[in-house]
Amino acid sequence: MLRRILIALLLAGLAGCSSVDERGDAATDVALRLLAAVDSKDGAAACAMLAPETRAEVEESAGQPCDQAILDEDLPALGSVTGADVYGQWAQVRLSDDTLFLAVFPGGWRVVAAGCTSRGDLPYDCSVQGG
Amino acid sequence: MKRFVKENALGLTFGLLFLIVLVGQAFAGLADYNEQQLTEGVQQVSFGRYITSASFAADVAENWQSEYLQFFLFIFLTVWLVQKGSPESKKLEDVGRESERDQKIGPYADESSPKWARARGFKLFLFSNSLGFVMGAIFLVSWLAQFIAGRAAFNEEQLRNLEDPMGPGQYLMAPDFWNRTLQNWQSELLAVASMAILAIYLRQRGSSQSKPVGAAHTATGVES
């Protein structure tokens, strides 16, 4: 009986790990699609990867539609993935030249902030971010 | 069945209340969590997802660890520490682990004594300390669970604030971990101190945790 419980707990733990990995992969995929769209000058595809508030902020600060404004943002070129962390509804995806923050929205993972640079203990400074 | 319920009413009542309150906590916690998600426009989570989340686990574990720490300390410290006049204390002259005769162990065990009370060596040592050991072990496991789940919940906040998540070493030194821990410890320690001291002067007629109403304030180790 005890052995069965231990095996069940172990399997649940492994399932939890793989679930975190899968969610990290899904968040990374969205982050890469954003930067790839910007690289290929496809503003509409890039904006589709943004969180609603981030998209609104991009439009408001530039005073033009998102699909044009996003291409003028100073987002780094698509680099290689160095890591991803997922905690609850939030994720951080680290690339060689950029750090992005994502959250789960009704449509799936969306980028809340991109083009982020570390400021030590302070929040990242991001060229694109919501609110 | 009726007799079983009557004879085990204390454990059954508290067990049932625990389950009801835990479910209540889960629903209240879910509403609180989803309220924050709603404010940020982030996807709300289901009941199933919430009760398996780090946020819920941390909130549950931080209270469990402090309760079991309280019992562990109370069980172990009352071997050596006494409180004059308190029904929570044993008699002033009984300080220490007490004799084999008093504890009905080894040659002094009788037919009704548990088997391990008649044993010698490690078995007897283990059984003689089993209550404290189990409470202490549950405390450590709950505290570890609080650490693991608390770090994950804290890191979700970090990401929400566009900050880096913390590794285990960093979180061990983080104010969040110690604030969660110490705020629970202080309340448990206050509860034990209040109980030990108030029960010197106050009575609850018929309660196993009180002295008889007419017992002297100085009477120590007397429970009705």
Interface residues (C-beta under 8 A of the other chain):
Chain A: A51 P52 E53 D85 Y87 G88 Q89 W90 A91 Q92 F101 A103 V104 F105 P106 V112 A113 C116 S118 D121 L122 P123 Y124 C126 Q129
Chain B: Q37 E40 G41 V42 Q43 V45 S53 A54 S55 A152 A153 N155 E156 Q158 L159 R160 N161 L162 E163 D164 P165
